[in-house]
Structures are given as structure tokens and as C-alpha cells.
Amino acid sequence: MPKPRWHVSSAVVTVTQDAMAEVRDLIARLEGVEIHGGDATRLIVTIEGKSTGTLGDRLTEINLMKGVLAASMVFEHAEETEEMPCPLT
């Protein structure tokens, strides 16, 4: 049985200037998505999930938002969950 894997990708989201505030708010509400920066028409985000399909589905969801011109994956990484360090409690 394959070990569970955790996937993370980065993406650039290009947005019309007049829709930036609304798109930023919608993206910030998505589970597994974090905004790391941007400018007047672009957002830099990371997407995390249990599979490449999960990441692709989330990217498609972003791409279909009103005001989004393009959402393009830039990088993807996956590792077995046992390789991930345990968080401190």
C-alpha cells in the first residue's frame, strides 16, 4: 500500500485591477490556499492538499472566479507524510 503523500504548489493568479479586492478575499477563504504577496494585478499563492488532483481542482476553482484572467501553477512538490517534521506542541 502506498504511503500517504502531501502535495504543495505555488501559483500566480492574474486578476483585473477592479476585481482584486474581491478575488483576494475569495482566495483567502479557500481551504489549503495561502496568499503570500502580489501587486496591483497578480497574487502569489500556495495550494496544499493530499493529491495533485486536489491542487488542480483548487487551481481550477480560482481560475473560474469572476475577475481572474489566469491562474497558473508554477511549481509542485510532494513528499511522504512521514518525511514531514512533526509540529511542536
Contact map, one row per residue, 1 for C-alpha under 8 A:
11100000000000000000000000000000000000000000000000000000000000000000000000000000000000000
11110000000000000000000000000000000000000000000000000000000000000000000000000000000000000
11111000000000000000000000000000000000000000000000000000000000000000000000000001100000000
01111100000000000000000000000000000000000000000001000000000000000000000000000001100000000
00111110000000000000000000000000000000000000000001100000000000000000000000000111100000000
00011111000000000000000000000000000000000000000111100000000000000000000000000111100000000
00001111100000000000000000000000000000000000000111110010000000000000000000011110000000000
00000111110000000000000000000000000000000000011110000010000000000000000000011100000000000
00000011111000000000000000000000000000000000011100000010000000000000000011111000000000000
00000001111100000000000000000000000000000001111000000000000000000000000011110000000000000
00000000111110000000000000000000000000000001111000000000000000000000001111100000000000000
00000000011111000000000000000000000000000111100000000000000000000000001111000000000000000
00000000001111100000000000000000000000000111100000000000000000100001111100000000000000000
00000000000111110000000000000000000000001110000000000000000000000001111000000000000000000
00000000000011111011001000000000000000001110000000000000000000000011110000000000000000000
00000000000001111111000000000000000000001000000000000000000000000011100000000000000000000
00000000000000111111000000000000000000011000000000000000000000000000000000000000000000000
00000000000000011111100000000000000000000000000000000000000000000010000000000000000000000
00000000000000111111111000000000000000000000000000000000000000000111000000000000000000000
00000000000000111111111100000000000000011000000000000000000000000010000000000000000000000
00000000000000000111111110000000000000000000000000000000000000000000000000000000000000000
00000000000000000011111111000000000000000000000000000000000000000000000000000000000000000
00000000000000100011111111100000000000000000000000000000000000001111000000000000000000000
00000000000000000001111111110000000000000010000000000000000000000000000000000000000000000
00000000000000000000111111111000000000000000000000000000000000000000000000000000000000000
00000000000000000000011111111100000000000000000000000000000000000000000000000000000000000
00000000000000000000001111111100111000000000000000000000000001000000000000000000000000000
00000000000000000000000111111100111000000000000000000000000000000000000000000000000000000
00000000000000000000000011111110100000000000000000000000000000000000000000000000000000000
00000000000000000000000001111111100000000000000000000000000000000000000000000000000000000
00000000000000000000000000001111100000000000000000000000000000000000000000000000000000000
00000000000000000000000000000111110000000000001110000000000000000000000000000000000000000
00000000000000000000000000111111111000000000111100000000000000000000000000000000000000000
00000000000000000000000000110001111100000000111000000000000000000000000000000000000000000
00000000000000000000000000110000111110000011110000000000000000000000000000000000000000000
00000000000000000000000000000000011111000011110000000000000000000000000000000000000000000
00000000000000000000000000000000001111100011100000000000000000000000000000000000000000000
00000000000000000000000000000000000111111111000000000000000000000000000000000000000000000
00000000000000000000000000000000000011111110000000000000000000000000000000000000000000000
00000000000000001001000000000000000001111100000000000000000000000000000000000000000000000
00000000000001111001000000000000000001111110000000000000000000000000000000000000000000000
00000000000111100000000000000000000001111111000000000000000000000000000000000000000000000
00000000000111100000000100000000001111101111100000000000000000000000000000000000000000000
00000000011110000000000000000000001111000111110000000000000000000000000000000000000000000
00000000011110000000000000000000111110000011111000000000000000000000000000000000000000000
00000001111000000000000000000000111100000001111100000000000000000000000000000000000000000
00000001111000000000000000000001110000000000111110000010011000000000000000000000000000000
00000111100000000000000000000001100000000000011111000010000000000000000000000000000000000
00000111000000000000000000000001000000000000001111110110000000000000000000000000000000000
00011110000000000000000000000000000000000000000111110100000000000000000000000000000000000
00001110000000000000000000000000000000000000000011111110000000000000000000000000000000000
00000010000000000000000000000000000000000000000011111111000000000000000000000000000000000
00000000000000000000000000000000000000000000000000111111100000000000000000000000000000000
00000000000000000000000000000000000000000000000011111111110000000000000000000000000000000
00000011100000000000000000000000000000000000001110111111111000000000000000000000000000000
00000000000000000000000000000000000000000000000000011111111100000000000000000000000000000
00000000000000000000000000000000000000000000000000001111111110000000000000000000000000000
00000000000000000000000000000000000000000000001000000111111111000000000000000000000000000
00000000000000000000000000000000000000000000001000000011111111100000001110000000000000000
00000000000000000000000000000000000000000000000000000001111111110000001000000000000000000
00000000000000000000000000000000000000000000000000000000111111111000000000000000000000000
00000000000000000000000000100000000000000000000000000000011111111001001000000000000000000
00000000000010000000000000000000000000000000000000000000001111111001111000000000000000000
00000000000000000000000000000000000000000000000000000000000111111101000000000000000000000
00000000000000000000001000000000000000000000000000000000000011111111000000000000000000000
00000000000000000010001000000000000000000000000000000000000000011111000000000000000000000
00000000000000110111001000000000000000000000000000000000000000001111100000000000000000000
00000000000011110010001000000000000000000000000000000000000001111111111000000000000000000
00000000000011110000000000000000000000000000000000000000000000100011111000000000000000000
00000000000011100000000000000000000000000000000000000000000000100001111100000000000000000
00000000001111000000000000000000000000000000000000000000001101100001111110000000000000000
00000000001110000000000000000000000000000000000000000000001000000000011111000000000000000
00000000111100000000000000000000000000000000000000000000001000000000001111110000000000000
00000000111100000000000000000000000000000000000000000000000000000000000111110000000000000
00000000111000000000000000000000000000000000000000000000000000000000000011111000000000000
00000011110000000000000000000000000000000000000000000000000000000000000011111100000000000
00000011100000000000000000000000000000000000000000000000000000000000000000111110000000000
00001111000000000000000000000000000000000000000000000000000000000000000000011111000000000
00001110000000000000000000000000000000000000000000000000000000000000000000001111101100000
00111100000000000000000000000000000000000000000000000000000000000000000000000111111100000
00111100000000000000000000000000000000000000000000000000000000000000000000000011111100000
00000000000000000000000000000000000000000000000000000000000000000000000000000001111110000
00000000000000000000000000000000000000000000000000000000000000000000000000000011111110000
00000000000000000000000000000000000000000000000000000000000000000000000000000011111111000
00000000000000000000000000000000000000000000000000000000000000000000000000000000011111100
00000000000000000000000000000000000000000000000000000000000000000000000000000000000111110
00000000000000000000000000000000000000000000000000000000000000000000000000000000000011111
00000000000000000000000000000000000000000000000000000000000000000000000000000000000001111
00000000000000000000000000000000000000000000000000000000000000000000000000000000000000111
